[in-house]
Amino acid sequence: MRFIKTLAPRATARTGLFQKSPLLLSAALSLMLSACGGGASSSSSSSSTATPPAEAQLSAPAALGEKIFKDVSLSASGKMSCATCHDPANAHAPSNNLSVQLGGANLNVPGFRAVPSLRYLNLTPGFSFGKDGKAGGGFTHDGRAQTLAIQAERPFLAPHEMANLDKADVVAKLRRTAYALEFQKAFGSAIFDNADTAFERVQFSLQQYQLEDKDFHPYDSKYDQFLAGKAMLDAAELRGLALFNNPTKGNCIGCHSSAKGANGAAPLFTDFSYDNLGVPRNFAIPATADPAYFDLGLCGPDRTDLTNRTELCGAFKVPTLRNVATRKVFFHNGRFTSLKEAVSFYVRRDTNPEEWYPSGSDGSVLKFNDLPAANIGNVNTKEVPYNRQPGMAAALSPAEVDDVVKFLGTLNDGYKN
């Protein structure tokens, strides 16, 4: 079932270096990622646990990042910010139930993928292939961004998001904000003279905000408190946990470890890997009106460096399951609108495909209908619970699905005992 310690550099120690050269900024970010585990060679060797960060005041770049994150004036519409789609009140994910969000100058341009949560990304390693040849790490659904800073570029410029003309357009808007002088104080009085350099500082500030602010990784769910011996799970939650961990039932631990790390660190509930689940086509996404359109994850269309790796077509990054019960839509295309439905799909996809896929004119089920015929063989059909056939019992009964859903609810942040 596949659904940093913050390195908060002091602005006074690094501002001068960053101001002189964008390359030094890139080098510093690379060094930081290496220190955080970003140089892992495979998803299996990447850390999937974390130690809750200590309380700390935000650095100057991070404090600027918070203002940038919430500033609607940095969009073409003047009504959209990072927080519009990554609502802090909804675990930094959309608060509506749209499969894809609307952006653009008039907030009427639909996107192509469901917007993921920004929680618990601080230990995500950069994208790489492990010694076993398997992909792991990276940011966004297809891992094409190597760092949180790089990931921050696209929302500002994408026509279906904040829709700025270019980096200079973003910087021009930033220059008119109430915190422009604060930006100059942090990065130098001449920072606005070079739009590319100024935009890099914007990206860096957003990265630091996500790394330093504990709201992005609080580790205060009921399950965290259960692991710490400060809360008890009820009977249904305990049954759900057992099913979640059982390799012959839910087998969720195949990608979402629920155990503490070797050093006692809290689990992240993701191994940063990629999987092809054959999720049904979502016709609520306008792009799917074109029968030739397919979102193939690792091999395109957004990601362009792996287009020839056809064995990767249809694979998307395994997200953390923390706060999954707060989500309004599920999977990369937002096909499902309830957690129970999503879990049921996992275990009944192969035993009852007619529940999820349309039928052809001859009455046959058009299974895995969101993939070209040439890529259907990439779908995971070997691991539990996907190793079933029609007529077989599903890996989980409806009552057991309810128990797993109940357990997943214990992963929501902000639990009060």
Secondary structure by P-SEA (a helix, b strand, c coil): ccccccccccccccaaaaaacaaaaaaaaaaaaaaacccccccccccccccccccccccaaaaaaaaaaacccccccccccccccccccccccccccccccccccccccccccccccccccccccccccccccbbbbbccccccccccccccccccccccccccccaaaaaaaaaaccaaaaaaaaccccccccaaaaaaaaaaaaaaaaaccccccccccaaaaaaaccccccaaaaaaaaaaaccccccccccccccccccbbbbcccccccccccccccccccccccccccccccccccccccccccccccccccccccccccccccccccccccaaaaaaaaaccccccccccccccccccccccccccccccccccccccccccccccccccaaaaaaaaaaaaaacccccc
